[in-house]
Amino acid sequence: MKEELLNLLNRDAREVFNSARRLAHARGGVVSPLHLFRAALENLLTGGPEVEADACVEGPRLLLRTIQASLTESHPEPSESILVPRETQDVIARASRLAREEGLLLAAPEHLLLSCLEDVGRALPLDVSQAAVIEGFAKRRLSSSKPCVSASGSEIGPVVHPPRPLIPGAMEQFCSEVSGEQPSGRPHRIVGRDREITALVETLCRKLKNNPLLIGKPGVGKTALVTALAEKISNGSAPARLRGKRIMEVSRINLLAESKYAGDIEERLKRLFEEVRGAGNVILFFDELHTLFGAGGPAGTGDVANLLKSSLSEGGVTCIGATTLAEYFKYVARDEALARRFTTITVDEPSAQETTRILIETRGSFESFHGVRIDEQTVAHLVEAAGSYLHARHFPDKAFDLLDKVLVKSSLSGLDRVSRGVIDKTVSEMTRLPLEILESNLTERLEGLEAFLDAEVPGQSQAAHDIARVIRITKLRLDVNPERPDGVLLFSGPEGAGKREMAAALAAYLFGSPDKMVEFDLSQFSERSSVSRLIGAEPGYIGYGDRSGLLSRAVEDHPHAVLLFQNIDLADAVIQQFLADAFLRGGFTDASGSEISLSNETVIMTISRMNENKAAGIGFLTQTRNSHEGPDRLIEPLAALVDEAVEFRPLNQLAMERVVQLRLEKLRKRMEDAQPVKVAIDPGLHKLLAERLKAENKTLAALDRLLQDLIILPFSRLRIDPPDGSHERINIGLGGSEILFERGIELEAGDGVS
């Protein structure tokens, strides 16, 4: 939606929109017409000497102060999320029409200001004289300098007449021309893609089914192919049958603007198709074609599809569509009559090598814009980093996004050339992974994983080996389906054997912190309706649109993490089937329609204690589709996705002592962090605690309670108030079978010892 909005605005107006977004981030989270009005007015009042020379500028300045006070009062709190409501989209659409009435392709800040007047008048309200002052100010600014703006947003001098006659009516109102120049908001010209461009040209030259439908993942360059075709037409290299054709992109924003009644969308499309037939040289381009079928709401979906089918079959209307594979099957393929009107062209994601070549050949425009250079070796490192850590997105889009960000960071840091360090720092900020992990060699880091897990979770060497083997394959993208999560593991074994500790250790090693482990207890999801708790409330239910999905929110907040699903066998079969589908696809669609990727996550599932004796391998996994049969099995589709079933053995005495020792060391650090103390623990204490657990026939699951009763609770009762600049020394020792606390004062270095 943001891309479509920005494509209607010139460079200055886009900056106004971005300023309004920043303002909304600090004031309420909704980019209202009032936010947009303030940003536009602020932009125009800082326009230089010509503004200062305007004798009537004081009125707009007073109004700006009034708006600032109004926003501060009505929207005092900042917001993490930003929403662009329908009324603001309508404002931008109106601004675009105002610009076109003056022969401009793109709207300027003045058009935004004029378009906002009616909405702002209702919000403040404005009196007639104030509105007249603002309208006069904006029109004087427009008349003083009216540049001709190309489709790329560049100004090419004063306009006397539009560079080519604009088609009146529906096309002027609902479309924008795709020219050979790169449209604003689209980062690069097409490089390569000869197969796709040839297929596009050949389809358009056919007598039957001459409507191409580009299908591919988001960001792979579907829209750029249409721009490349427009360039071939404009420079005369297209076949004779296509010469003189104009490609007009249908703006969904303009199509929807101010539509109030059922049938408005269909009526507008009818007018558009009639004008296209009359023109005879127009090819319509529907980017994200699937959004068209939902434009009029559920009641209008079928009418829009039927209108498109009839228009394409009658002839005189040729269109290019673009959509993703999932949306194609959801909206187009199920309507066989509609699908027959199109010839599908698959647009594959370019490889890392192809993306590197694309960036090398197109980097010049980015270097000129930012004033920073990037050499070919650094481009290759950038593409490698994008491929390794931005799994949820696709080449070349994610590489261009990263390139733009590292050039900005280098420019603002005063650098004239991009370094690898800047790339790693940018990726660290984007993924929230520690910089030291990104700067290390992945292959070398993975070599140390097994030893780390074995040391963190004693007594489970075989489990550490099995886990490290799977993670090494998936993290190096050597698995059969790299879009799946980076490892789907099933842990089984007795309570207290270290399953949760192993998951936390894996999160710490891979992602820098045990806090990167997100837990879900699926024993609480024994009803099939509870899937809404994972993906969010459906439309019409309480919580819709409020990020209510536990799994959706966890993955969005932690795109690189370990997802621990405890008691997977106790979940309803519907929940298990949902997870199986999500793991297979590498993601899922939440209740709001957003695509949530699991490609960067590592998934660990555990089975409940009642099934421990059945986990001698994977033979315990038997198919059951009926939740009434008892939720003590995994359904077959989920079992088939497990990369490794990892069995945890009961701990022997030596391993238990080592685990207790590690837990005591962590407890010692927590006590020192909480209070001004230096803690020393008797070396034999871990053996005493391990023997007590064994004597009471308890597993490590009872260790936390034991530590709480014997150490944490007595420590919490101590009154610790050492002199300034010192720490209290506490020795936790043994007196026979009792635990004793000895106290003293430990001064800082240089002050002596008491």
Secondary structure, 3 states (H helix, E strand, C coil): CHHHHHCCECHHHHHHHHHHHHHHHHCCCECCHHHHHHHHHHHHHCCCHHHHCCCCCHHHHHHHHHHHHHHHHHCCCCCCCCECCHHHHHHHHHHHHHHHHCCCCCECHHHHHHHHHHHHHHHCCCCHHHHHHHHHHHHHHHHHCCEEECCCCCEEEECCCCCCCCCCCHHHHHEEEECCCCCCCCCCCCCCCHHHHHHHHHHHCCCCCCCEEEECCCCCCHHHHHHHHHHHHHCCCCCHHHCCCEEEEECHHHHHCCCCCCCHHHHHHHHHHHHHHHHCCEEEEECCCHHHHCCCCHHHHHHHHHHHHHHHHHCCCEEEEEECHHHHHHHHCCCHHHHHCCEEEECCCCCHHHHHHHHHHHHHHHHHHHCCECCHHHHHHHHHHHHHHCCCCCCCHHHHHHHHHHHHHHHHCCCCECCHHHHHHHHHHHHCCCHHHHHCCHHHHHHCHHHHHHHHCCCCHHHHHHHHHHHHHHHCCCCCCCCCCCCEEEEECCCCCCHHHHHHHHHHHHHCCHHHEEEEEHHHCCCHHHHHHHHCCCCCCCCCCCCCCHHHHHHHHCCCCEEEEECHHHCCHHHHHHHHHHHHHCEEECCCCCEEECCCCEEEEECCHHHHHHCCCCCCCCCCCCHHHCCCCCCHHHHHCCCEEEECCCCCHHHHHHHHHHHHHHHHHHHHHHCCEEEEECCCHHHHHHHHHHHCCCCHHHHHHHHHHHHHHHHHHCCCCCCCCEEEEEEEEEECCEEEEEEEEEECCCCCCC
